[in-house]
């Protein structure tokens, strides 16, 4: 399961409202790279792929691809603003460590293989 805080739901809906017609789905995925092996990708999309999981997070449809799911199951996504600006904050129980940027993480679970970076 993926959880979105009320602040994250508000920010996703604010971003969705900027499009006409509005993309219906909020895609969360991971990719190899970044400061600590893997990094998060957030996107707004119009449709899910057949192999995607589609979750309802308090009215926000969240899409996760099959390769990213093992890394994201249990994720809590928050949104906050500070003097440096606003941004999503990731609280991932699967991460063994995270980079200071907060957008990159690593895992130690041997049963999880990182998704390849697209060419």
ZARO-658344 format. One record per atom (N, C-alpha, C): residue number from 1; residue in three letters; x, y negated, z negated; atom name. Coordinates in nm, 3 decimals, padded with zeros to 5 digits. Each point is the difference from the previous one (the first is absolute). Layout:
% ZARO-658344
k->NUM	r->ALA	px->X	py->Y	pz->Z	a->CA
...
***
This chain:
% ZARO-658344
k->1	r->UNK	px->00.084	py->00.117	pz->00.000	a->N
k->1	r->UNK	px->-00.084	py->-00.117	pz->00.000	a->CA
k->1	r->UNK	px->00.089	py->-00.124	pz->00.000	a->C
k->2	r->UNK	px->-00.049	py->-00.103	pz->00.061	a->N
k->2	r->UNK	px->00.066	py->-00.130	pz->00.000	a->CA
k->2	r->UNK	px->-00.095	py->-00.098	pz->-00.069	a->C
k->3	r->UNK	px->00.056	py->-00.086	pz->-00.083	a->N
k->3	r->UNK	px->-00.080	py->-00.097	pz->-00.074	a->CA
k->3	r->UNK	px->00.040	py->-00.141	pz->00.044	a->C
k->4	r->UNK	px->-00.098	py->-00.087	pz->00.018	a->N
k->4	r->UNK	px->00.024	py->-00.142	pz->00.028	a->CA
k->4	r->UNK	px->-00.054	py->-00.080	pz->-00.117	a->C
k->5	r->UNK	px->00.082	py->-00.093	pz->-00.049	a->N
k->5	r->UNK	px->-00.047	py->-00.089	pz->-00.106	a->CA
k->5	r->UNK	px->-00.103	py->-00.097	pz->00.058	a->C
k->6	r->UNK	px->-00.079	py->-00.064	pz->-00.084	a->N
k->6	r->UNK	px->-00.093	py->-00.101	pz->00.050	a->CA
k->6	r->UNK	px->00.071	py->-00.110	pz->00.080	a->C
k->7	r->UNK	px->00.120	py->-00.039	pz->-00.043	a->N
k->7	r->UNK	px->00.075	py->-00.103	pz->00.074	a->CA
k->7	r->UNK	px->00.042	py->00.051	pz->00.137	a->C
k->8	r->UNK	px->00.041	py->00.127	pz->00.009	a->N
k->8	r->UNK	px->00.039	py->00.058	pz->00.129	a->CA
k->8	r->UNK	px->-00.121	py->00.011	pz->00.093	a->C
k->9	r->UNK	px->-00.115	py->00.040	pz->-00.055	a->N
k->9	r->UNK	px->-00.122	py->00.007	pz->00.081	a->CA
k->9	r->UNK	px->-00.034	py->-00.138	pz->00.055	a->C
k->10	r->UNK	px->00.009	py->-00.101	pz->-00.083	a->N
k->10	r->UNK	px->-00.028	py->-00.136	pz->00.044	a->CA
k->10	r->UNK	px->00.093	py->-00.045	pz->00.112	a->C
k->11	r->UNK	px->00.129	py->00.032	pz->-00.012	a->N
k->11	r->UNK	px->00.096	py->-00.041	pz->00.101	a->CA
k->11	r->UNK	px->-00.020	py->00.077	pz->00.131	a->C
k->12	r->UNK	px->-00.028	py->00.129	pz->-00.009	a->N
k->12	r->UNK	px->-00.027	py->00.078	pz->00.122	a->CA
k->12	r->UNK	px->-00.123	py->-00.057	pz->00.071	a->C
k->13	r->UNK	px->-00.105	py->-00.026	pz->-00.074	a->N
k->13	r->UNK	px->-00.122	py->-00.055	pz->00.060	a->CA
k->13	r->UNK	px->00.024	py->-00.139	pz->00.057	a->C
k->14	r->UNK	px->00.082	py->-00.080	pz->-00.066	a->N
k->14	r->UNK	px->00.033	py->-00.134	pz->00.053	a->CA
k->14	r->UNK	px->00.072	py->00.014	pz->00.134	a->C
k->15	r->UNK	px->00.095	py->00.091	pz->00.009	a->N
k->15	r->UNK	px->00.074	py->00.020	pz->00.125	a->CA
k->15	r->UNK	px->-00.089	py->00.058	pz->00.109	a->C
k->16	r->UNK	px->-00.089	py->00.091	pz->-00.037	a->N
k->16	r->UNK	px->-00.093	py->00.058	pz->00.098	a->CA
k->16	r->UNK	px->-00.092	py->-00.107	pz->00.058	a->C
k->17	r->UNK	px->-00.038	py->-00.096	pz->-00.081	a->N
k->17	r->UNK	px->-00.094	py->-00.103	pz->00.045	a->CA
k->17	r->UNK	px->00.061	py->-00.095	pz->00.102	a->C
k->18	r->UNK	px->00.131	py->-00.001	pz->00.014	a->N
k->18	r->UNK	px->00.067	py->-00.089	pz->00.095	a->CA
k->18	r->UNK	px->-00.010	py->00.050	pz->00.144	a->C
k->19	r->UNK	px->-00.047	py->00.123	pz->00.019	a->N
k->19	r->UNK	px->-00.010	py->00.058	pz->00.132	a->CA
k->19	r->UNK	px->-00.146	py->00.003	pz->00.045	a->C
k->20	r->UNK	px->-00.019	py->-00.017	pz->00.130	a->N
k->20	r->UNK	px->-00.134	py->00.008	pz->00.055	a->CA
k->20	r->UNK	px->00.004	py->00.085	pz->00.126	a->C
k->21	r->UNK	px->-00.061	py->00.115	pz->00.005	a->N
k->21	r->UNK	px->-00.064	py->00.067	pz->-00.113	a->CA
k->21	r->UNK	px->00.104	py->00.049	pz->-00.099	a->C
k->22	r->UNK	px->-00.041	py->00.011	pz->-00.122	a->N
k->22	r->UNK	px->00.093	py->00.038	pz->-00.107	a->CA
k->22	r->UNK	px->00.041	py->00.147	pz->00.012	a->C
k->23	r->UNK	px->00.132	py->00.029	pz->-00.012	a->N
k->23	r->UNK	px->00.040	py->00.142	pz->-00.007	a->CA
k->23	r->UNK	px->-00.065	py->00.063	pz->-00.122	a->C
k->24	r->UNK	px->-00.045	py->00.119	pz->00.016	a->N
k->24	r->UNK	px->-00.077	py->00.063	pz->-00.106	a->CA
k->24	r->UNK	px->00.085	py->00.074	pz->-00.102	a->C
k->25	r->UNK	px->00.122	py->00.041	pz->00.037	a->N
k->25	r->UNK	px->00.077	py->00.090	pz->-00.085	a->CA
k->25	r->UNK	px->00.132	py->-00.062	pz->-00.044	a->C
k->26	r->UNK	px->00.038	py->00.031	pz->-00.122	a->N
k->26	r->UNK	px->00.127	py->-00.045	pz->-00.058	a->CA
k->26	r->UNK	px->00.094	py->00.120	pz->-00.003	a->C
k->27	r->UNK	px->00.103	py->-00.001	pz->00.084	a->N
k->27	r->UNK	px->00.094	py->00.112	pz->00.010	a->CA
k->27	r->UNK	px->00.118	py->-00.022	pz->-00.094	a->C
k->28	r->UNK	px->00.030	py->00.104	pz->-00.079	a->N
k->28	r->UNK	px->00.116	py->00.000	pz->-00.088	a->CA
k->28	r->UNK	px->00.085	py->00.119	pz->00.042	a->C
k->29	r->UNK	px->00.129	py->-00.023	pz->00.027	a->N
k->29	r->UNK	px->00.088	py->00.109	pz->00.040	a->CA
k->29	r->UNK	px->00.141	py->-00.027	pz->-00.051	a->C
k->30	r->UNK	px->00.086	py->00.100	pz->00.019	a->N
k->30	r->UNK	px->00.141	py->-00.015	pz->-00.034	a->CA
k->30	r->UNK	px->00.083	py->00.040	pz->00.121	a->C
k->31	r->UNK	px->00.121	py->-00.052	pz->00.003	a->N
k->31	r->UNK	px->00.092	py->00.029	pz->00.108	a->CA
k->31	r->UNK	px->00.141	py->00.006	pz->-00.056	a->C
k->32	r->UNK	px->00.085	py->00.080	pz->00.061	a->N
k->32	r->UNK	px->00.139	py->00.009	pz->-00.043	a->CA
k->32	r->UNK	px->00.071	py->-00.132	pz->00.031	a->C
k->33	r->UNK	px->00.077	py->-00.048	pz->-00.097	a->N
k->33	r->UNK	px->00.074	py->-00.124	pz->00.016	a->CA
k->33	r->UNK	px->-00.011	py->-00.085	pz->-00.125	a->C
k->34	r->UNK	px->00.035	py->-00.125	pz->00.011	a->N
k->34	r->UNK	px->-00.007	py->-00.090	pz->-00.113	a->CA
k->34	r->UNK	px->00.120	py->00.015	pz->-00.092	a->C
k->35	r->UNK	px->-00.008	py->-00.065	pz->-00.113	a->N
k->35	r->UNK	px->00.111	py->-00.004	pz->-00.095	a->CA
k->35	r->UNK	px->00.019	py->00.131	pz->-00.077	a->C
k->36	r->UNK	px->-00.107	py->00.081	pz->-00.013	a->N
k->36	r->UNK	px->00.006	py->00.117	pz->-00.087	a->CA
k->36	r->UNK	px->-00.057	py->00.126	pz->00.066	a->C
k->37	r->UNK	px->00.024	py->00.020	pz->00.126	a->N
k->37	r->UNK	px->-00.040	py->00.118	pz->00.078	a->CA
k->37	r->UNK	px->-00.135	py->-00.010	pz->00.071	a->C
k->38	r->UNK	px->-00.103	py->-00.050	pz->-00.067	a->N
k->38	r->UNK	px->-00.133	py->-00.009	pz->00.058	a->CA
k->38	r->UNK	px->-00.058	py->-00.138	pz->-00.026	a->C
k->39	r->UNK	px->-00.088	py->-00.046	pz->00.090	a->N
k->39	r->UNK	px->-00.067	py->-00.127	pz->-00.026	a->CA
k->39	r->UNK	px->-00.147	py->00.009	pz->00.038	a->C
k->40	r->UNK	px->-00.078	py->-00.086	pz->-00.062	a->N
k->40	r->UNK	px->-00.144	py->-00.003	pz->00.020	a->CA
k->40	r->UNK	px->-00.034	py->-00.084	pz->00.122	a->C
k->41	r->UNK	px->-00.105	py->00.042	pz->00.071	a->N
k->41	r->UNK	px->-00.054	py->-00.076	pz->00.112	a->CA
k->41	r->UNK	px->-00.149	py->-00.020	pz->-00.024	a->C
k->42	r->UNK	px->-00.046	py->-00.122	pz->00.008	a->N
k->42	r->UNK	px->-00.142	py->-00.034	pz->-00.014	a->CA
k->42	r->UNK	px->-00.047	py->-00.060	pz->00.131	a->C
k->43	r->UNK	px->-00.116	py->00.043	pz->00.046	a->N
k->43	r->UNK	px->-00.050	py->-00.049	pz->00.129	a->CA
k->43	r->UNK	px->-00.152	py->00.005	pz->00.001	a->C
k->44	r->UNK	px->-00.060	py->-00.080	pz->00.083	a->N
k->44	r->UNK	px->-00.143	py->00.004	pz->00.023	a->CA
k->44	r->UNK	px->-00.022	py->00.064	pz->00.137	a->C
k->45	r->UNK	px->-00.086	py->00.101	pz->00.005	a->N
k->45	r->UNK	px->-00.023	py->00.074	pz->00.124	a->CA
k->45	r->UNK	px->-00.150	py->00.017	pz->00.024	a->C
k->46	r->UNK	px->-00.034	py->00.026	pz->00.125	a->N
k->46	r->UNK	px->-00.140	py->00.015	pz->00.036	a->CA
k->46	r->UNK	px->-00.051	py->00.143	pz->-00.014	a->C
k->47	r->UNK	px->00.091	py->00.098	pz->00.011	a->N
k->47	r->UNK	px->-00.044	py->00.140	pz->-00.003	a->CA
k->47	r->UNK	px->00.105	py->00.087	pz->-00.065	a->C
k->48	r->UNK	px->-00.045	py->00.112	pz->-00.053	a->N
k->48	r->UNK	px->00.090	py->00.099	pz->-00.058	a->CA
k->48	r->UNK	px->00.029	py->00.108	pz->00.104	a->C
k->49	r->UNK	px->00.114	py->00.066	pz->-00.016	a->N
k->49	r->UNK	px->00.033	py->00.115	pz->00.082	a->CA
k->49	r->UNK	px->-00.068	py->00.123	pz->-00.060	a->C
k->50	r->UNK	px->-00.020	py->00.105	pz->00.080	a->N
k->50	r->UNK	px->-00.067	py->00.119	pz->-00.052	a->CA
k->50	r->UNK	px->00.069	py->00.064	pz->-00.121	a->C
k->51	r->UNK	px->00.131	py->-00.010	pz->-00.009	a->N
k->51	r->UNK	px->00.073	py->00.062	pz->-00.112	a->CA
k->51	r->UNK	px->00.014	py->-00.092	pz->-00.122	a->C
k->52	r->UNK	px->-00.052	py->-00.121	pz->00.007	a->N
k->52	r->UNK	px->00.007	py->-00.095	pz->-00.112	a->CA
k->52	r->UNK	px->-00.098	py->00.036	pz->-00.111	a->C
k->53	r->UNK	px->00.036	py->-00.038	pz->-00.121	a->N
k->53	r->UNK	px->-00.094	py->00.003	pz->-00.112	a->CA
k->53	r->UNK	px->-00.062	py->-00.139	pz->-00.007	a->C
k->54	r->UNK	px->-00.131	py->-00.006	pz->-00.017	a->N
k->54	r->UNK	px->-00.068	py->-00.128	pz->-00.017	a->CA
k->54	r->UNK	px->-00.063	py->00.002	pz->-00.139	a->C
k->55	r->UNK	px->00.043	py->-00.095	pz->-00.083	a->N
k->55	r->UNK	px->-00.045	py->-00.010	pz->-00.139	a->CA
k->55	r->UNK	px->-00.083	py->-00.126	pz->-00.017	a->C
k->56	r->UNK	px->-00.095	py->00.003	pz->-00.090	a->N
k->56	r->UNK	px->-00.076	py->-00.119	pz->-00.034	a->CA
k->56	r->UNK	px->00.051	py->-00.051	pz->-00.134	a->C
k->57	r->UNK	px->00.064	py->-00.114	pz->00.001	a->N
k->57	r->UNK	px->00.053	py->-00.062	pz->-00.122	a->CA
k->57	r->UNK	px->-00.084	py->-00.122	pz->-00.033	a->C
k->58	r->UNK	px->-00.108	py->00.024	pz->-00.074	a->N
k->58	r->UNK	px->-00.093	py->-00.106	pz->-00.040	a->CA
k->58	r->UNK	px->-00.047	py->-00.083	pz->00.119	a->C
k->59	r->UNK	px->-00.041	py->00.069	pz->00.106	a->N
k->59	r->UNK	px->-00.054	py->-00.067	pz->00.117	a->CA
k->59	r->UNK	px->00.101	py->-00.032	pz->00.108	a->C
k->60	r->UNK	px->00.128	py->00.019	pz->-00.026	a->N
k->60	r->UNK	px->00.103	py->-00.023	pz->00.102	a->CA
k->60	r->UNK	px->00.041	py->00.137	pz->00.056	a->C
k->61	r->UNK	px->-00.024	py->00.024	pz->00.129	a->N
k->61	r->UNK	px->00.043	py->00.126	pz->00.059	a->CA
k->61	r->UNK	px->00.152	py->00.000	pz->00.021	a->C
k->62	r->UNK	px->00.068	py->00.093	pz->-00.065	a->N
k->62	r->UNK	px->00.146	py->00.011	pz->00.006	a->CA
k->62	r->UNK	px->00.035	py->00.124	pz->00.080	a->C
k->63	r->UNK	px->00.091	py->-00.015	pz->00.096	a->N
k->63	r->UNK	px->00.042	py->00.109	pz->00.087	a->CA
k->63	r->UNK	px->00.145	py->00.034	pz->-00.031	a->C
k->64	r->UNK	px->00.028	py->00.131	pz->-00.015	a->N
k->64	r->UNK	px->00.135	py->00.048	pz->-00.026	a->CA
k->64	r->UNK	px->00.028	py->00.116	pz->00.095	a->C
k->65	r->UNK	px->00.112	py->-00.006	pz->00.071	a->N
k->65	r->UNK	px->00.034	py->00.110	pz->00.090	a->CA
k->65	r->UNK	px->00.051	py->00.119	pz->-00.081	a->C
k->66	r->UNK	px->-00.005	py->00.118	pz->00.061	a->N
k->66	r->UNK	px->00.033	py->00.125	pz->-00.069	a->CA
k->66	r->UNK	px->00.144	py->00.001	pz->-00.051	a->C
k->67	r->UNK	px->00.094	py->-00.056	pz->00.074	a->N
k->67	r->UNK	px->00.140	py->00.000	pz->-00.044	a->CA
k->67	r->UNK	px->00.023	py->-00.091	pz->-00.119	a->C
k->68	r->UNK	px->-00.075	py->-00.108	pz->-00.011	a->N
k->68	r->UNK	px->00.018	py->-00.095	pz->-00.110	a->CA
k->68	r->UNK	px->-00.071	py->00.043	pz->-00.127	a->C
k->69	r->UNK	px->-00.104	py->00.083	pz->00.012	a->N
k->69	r->UNK	px->-00.083	py->00.034	pz->-00.114	a->CA
k->69	r->UNK	px->00.078	py->00.051	pz->-00.121	a->C
k->70	r->UNK	px->00.097	py->00.093	pz->00.014	a->N
k->70	r->UNK	px->00.071	py->00.049	pz->-00.119	a->CA
k->70	r->UNK	px->00.071	py->-00.110	pz->-00.078	a->C
k->71	r->UNK	px->00.041	py->-00.106	pz->00.068	a->N
k->71	r->UNK	px->00.069	py->-00.111	pz->-00.065	a->CA
k->71	r->UNK	px->-00.097	py->-00.097	pz->-00.067	a->C
k->72	r->UNK	px->-00.123	py->-00.005	pz->00.051	a->N
k->72	r->UNK	px->-00.094	py->-00.103	pz->-00.042	a->CA
k->72	r->UNK	px->-00.110	py->00.049	pz->-00.093	a->C
k->73	r->UNK	px->-00.016	py->00.129	pz->-00.014	a->N
k->73	r->UNK	px->-00.104	py->00.053	pz->-00.088	a->CA
k->73	r->UNK	px->00.027	py->-00.046	pz->-00.143	a->C
k->74	r->UNK	px->-00.092	py->-00.073	pz->-00.058	a->N
k->74	r->UNK	px->00.016	py->-00.055	pz->-00.135	a->CA
k->74	r->UNK	px->00.043	py->-00.146	pz->-00.002	a->C
k->75	r->UNK	px->00.027	py->-00.058	pz->00.117	a->N
k->75	r->UNK	px->00.044	py->-00.139	pz->00.010	a->CA
k->75	r->UNK	px->-00.107	py->-00.096	pz->-00.052	a->C
k->76	r->UNK	px->00.043	py->-00.101	pz->-00.076	a->N
k->76	r->UNK	px->-00.085	py->-00.113	pz->-00.035	a->CA
k->76	r->UNK	px->00.058	py->-00.122	pz->00.068	a->C
k->77	r->UNK	px->-00.083	py->-00.068	pz->00.076	a->N
k->77	r->UNK	px->00.044	py->-00.118	pz->00.074	a->CA
k->77	r->UNK	px->-00.064	py->-00.122	pz->-00.065	a->C
k->78	r->UNK	px->00.083	py->-00.096	pz->-00.035	a->N
k->78	r->UNK	px->-00.046	py->-00.124	pz->-00.064	a->CA
k->78	r->UNK	px->00.041	py->-00.116	pz->00.089	a->C
k->79	r->UNK	px->-00.054	py->-00.117	pz->-00.026	a->N
k->79	r->UNK	px->00.040	py->-00.122	pz->00.071	a->CA
k->79	r->UNK	px->00.013	py->-00.110	pz->-00.105	a->C
k->80	r->UNK	px->00.109	py->-00.074	pz->00.008	a->N
k->80	r->UNK	px->00.017	py->-00.112	pz->-00.093	a->CA
k->80	r->UNK	px->00.074	py->-00.113	pz->00.070	a->C
k->81	r->UNK	px->-00.018	py->-00.118	pz->-00.055	a->N
k->81	r->UNK	px->00.069	py->-00.119	pz->00.050	a->CA
k->81	r->UNK	px->00.083	py->-00.058	pz->-00.112	a->C
k->82	r->UNK	px->00.117	py->-00.049	pz->00.037	a->N
k->82	r->UNK	px->00.087	py->-00.067	pz->-00.097	a->CA
k->82	r->UNK	px->00.066	py->-00.118	pz->00.070	a->C
k->83	r->UNK	px->00.099	py->-00.058	pz->-00.062	a->N
k->83	r->UNK	px->00.066	py->-00.118	pz->00.058	a->CA
k->83	r->UNK	px->00.066	py->00.029	pz->00.134	a->C
k->84	r->UNK	px->00.035	py->00.126	pz->00.025	a->N
k->84	r->UNK	px->00.065	py->00.039	pz->00.125	a->CA
k->84	r->UNK	px->-00.101	py->00.035	pz->00.108	a->C
k->85	r->UNK	px->-00.130	py->-00.001	pz->-00.031	a->N
k->85	r->UNK	px->-00.103	py->00.034	pz->00.097	a->CA
k->85	r->UNK	px->-00.076	py->00.124	pz->-00.043	a->C
k->86	r->UNK	px->-00.089	py->00.045	pz->00.085	a->N
k->86	r->UNK	px->-00.082	py->00.116	pz->-00.032	a->CA
k->86	r->UNK	px->00.051	py->00.125	pz->00.070	a->C
k->87	r->UNK	px->-00.038	py->00.113	pz->-00.055	a->N
k->87	r->UNK	px->00.038	py->00.125	pz->00.063	a->CA
k->87	r->UNK	px->-00.062	py->00.119	pz->-00.069	a->C
k->88	r->UNK	px->-00.003	py->00.109	pz->00.074	a->N
k->88	r->UNK	px->-00.049	py->00.125	pz->-00.055	a->CA
k->88	r->UNK	px->00.108	py->00.061	pz->-00.088	a->C
k->89	r->UNK	px->-00.044	py->00.064	pz->-00.107	a->N
k->89	r->UNK	px->00.090	py->00.067	pz->-00.095	a->CA
k->89	r->UNK	px->-00.038	py->00.147	pz->-00.002	a->C
k->90	r->UNK	px->00.100	py->00.086	pz->00.013	a->N
k->90	r->UNK	px->-00.021	py->00.144	pz->00.009	a->CA
k->90	r->UNK	px->00.038	py->00.067	pz->-00.132	a->C
k->91	r->UNK	px->-00.091	py->00.078	pz->-00.054	a->N
k->91	r->UNK	px->00.025	py->00.079	pz->-00.121	a->CA
k->91	r->UNK	px->-00.019	py->00.145	pz->00.042	a->C
k->92	r->UNK	px->00.114	py->00.065	pz->00.030	a->N
k->92	r->UNK	px->-00.004	py->00.133	pz->00.060	a->CA
k->92	r->UNK	px->00.059	py->00.104	pz->-00.095	a->C
k->93	r->UNK	px->-00.083	py->00.093	pz->-00.049	a->N
k->93	r->UNK	px->00.051	py->00.102	pz->-00.092	a->CA
k->93	r->UNK	px->00.094	py->00.100	pz->00.068	a->C
k->94	r->UNK	px->00.003	py->00.003	pz->00.133	a->N
k->94	r->UNK	px->00.087	py->00.091	pz->00.074	a->CA
k->94	r->UNK	px->00.141	py->-00.054	pz->00.018	a->C
k->95	r->UNK	px->00.018	py->-00.129	pz->-00.023	a->N
k->95	r->UNK	px->00.131	py->-00.063	pz->00.020	a->CA
k->95	r->UNK	px->00.091	py->00.029	pz->-00.119	a->C
k->96	r->UNK	px->00.120	py->00.046	pz->00.030	a->N
k->96	r->UNK	px->00.099	py->00.022	pz->-00.106	a->CA
k->96	r->UNK	px->00.077	py->-00.128	pz->-00.027	a->C
k->97	r->UNK	px->00.009	py->-00.087	pz->00.100	a->N
k->97	r->UNK	px->00.062	py->-00.131	pz->-00.017	a->CA
k->97	r->UNK	px->-00.056	py->-00.094	pz->00.106	a->C
k->98	r->UNK	px->00.011	py->-00.129	pz->-00.027	a->N
k->98	r->UNK	px->-00.048	py->-00.102	pz->00.092	a->CA
k->98	r->UNK	px->00.105	py->-00.108	pz->00.015	a->C
k->99	r->UNK	px->00.001	py->-00.063	pz->00.114	a->N
k->99	r->UNK	px->00.090	py->-00.112	pz->00.025	a->CA
k->99	r->UNK	px->-00.054	py->-00.123	pz->-00.071	a->C
k->100	r->UNK	px->00.084	py->-00.096	pz->-00.024	a->N
k->100	r->UNK	px->-00.042	py->-00.124	pz->-00.064	a->CA
k->100	r->UNK	px->-00.104	py->-00.075	pz->00.079	a->C
k->101	r->UNK	px->-00.004	py->00.021	pz->00.132	a->N
k->101	r->UNK	px->-00.099	py->-00.068	pz->00.085	a->CA
k->101	r->UNK	px->-00.140	py->00.053	pz->-00.026	a->C
k->102	r->UNK	px->-00.011	py->00.121	pz->-00.054	a->N
k->102	r->UNK	px->-00.129	py->00.059	pz->-00.030	a->CA
k->102	r->UNK	px->-00.068	py->00.066	pz->00.118	a->C
k->103	r->UNK	px->00.056	py->-00.010	pz->00.119	a->N
k->103	r->UNK	px->-00.061	py->00.058	pz->00.120	a->CA
k->103	r->UNK	px->00.068	py->00.127	pz->00.046	a->C
k->104	r->UNK	px->00.105	py->00.040	pz->-00.067	a->N
k->104	r->UNK	px->00.077	py->00.117	pz->00.039	a->CA
k->104	r->UNK	px->00.018	py->00.090	pz->-00.122	a->C
k->105	r->UNK	px->-00.002	py->00.132	pz->00.024	a->N
k->105	r->UNK	px->00.010	py->00.094	pz->-00.112	a->CA
k->105	r->UNK	px->00.068	py->00.128	pz->00.046	a->C
k->106	r->UNK	px->00.037	py->00.082	pz->-00.096	a->N
k->106	r->UNK	px->00.056	py->00.131	pz->00.032	a->CA
k->106	r->UNK	px->-00.069	py->00.104	pz->-00.087	a->C
k->107	r->UNK	px->00.013	py->00.125	pz->00.041	a->N
k->107	r->UNK	px->-00.060	py->00.111	pz->-00.072	a->CA
k->107	r->UNK	px->00.107	py->00.106	pz->-00.022	a->C
k->108	r->UNK	px->-00.026	py->00.089	pz->-00.096	a->N
k->108	r->UNK	px->00.094	py->00.110	pz->-00.021	a->CA
k->108	r->UNK	px->-00.067	py->00.135	pz->00.021	a->C
k->109	r->UNK	px->-00.130	py->00.001	pz->00.027	a->N
k->109	r->UNK	px->-00.072	py->00.126	pz->00.017	a->CA
k->109	r->UNK	px->00.052	py->00.073	pz->00.123	a->C
k->110	r->UNK	px->00.056	py->00.120	pz->-00.015	a->N
k->110	r->UNK	px->00.055	py->00.072	pz->00.114	a->CA
k->110	r->UNK	px->-00.105	py->00.050	pz->00.098	a->C
k->111	r->UNK	px->-00.126	py->00.010	pz->-00.043	a->N
k->111	r->UNK	px->-00.104	py->00.053	pz->00.089	a->CA
k->111	r->UNK	px->-00.056	py->-00.104	pz->00.095	a->C
k->112	r->UNK	px->00.039	py->-00.126	pz->-00.018	a->N
k->112	r->UNK	px->-00.052	py->-00.107	pz->00.085	a->CA
k->112	r->UNK	px->00.109	py->-00.040	pz->00.098	a->C
k->113	r->UNK	px->-00.031	py->00.003	pz->00.129	a->N
k->113	r->UNK	px->00.093	py->-00.042	pz->00.104	a->CA
k->113	r->UNK	px->-00.044	py->-00.135	pz->00.052	a->C
k->114	r->UNK	px->00.093	py->-00.093	pz->00.006	a->N
k->114	r->UNK	px->-00.033	py->-00.137	pz->00.043	a->CA
k->114	r->UNK	px->-00.042	py->-00.001	pz->00.146	a->C
k->115	r->UNK	px->-00.100	py->-00.081	pz->00.034	a->N
k->115	r->UNK	px->-00.041	py->-00.011	pz->00.139	a->CA
k->115	r->UNK	px->00.112	py->-00.066	pz->00.082	a->C
k->116	r->UNK	px->00.014	py->00.045	pz->00.122	a->N
k->116	r->UNK	px->00.102	py->-00.055	pz->00.089	a->CA
k->116	r->UNK	px->-00.037	py->-00.141	pz->00.043	a->C
k->117	r->UNK	px->00.100	py->-00.079	pz->00.028	a->N
k->117	r->UNK	px->-00.021	py->-00.134	pz->00.050	a->CA
k->117	r->UNK	px->-00.035	py->00.010	pz->00.148	a->C
k->118	r->UNK	px->-00.105	py->-00.070	pz->00.047	a->N
k->118	r->UNK	px->-00.037	py->00.010	pz->00.142	a->CA
k->118	r->UNK	px->00.109	py->-00.057	pz->00.089	a->C
k->119	r->UNK	px->00.010	py->00.055	pz->00.120	a->N
k->119	r->UNK	px->00.102	py->-00.047	pz->00.095	a->CA
k->119	r->UNK	px->-00.043	py->-00.124	pz->00.070	a->C
***
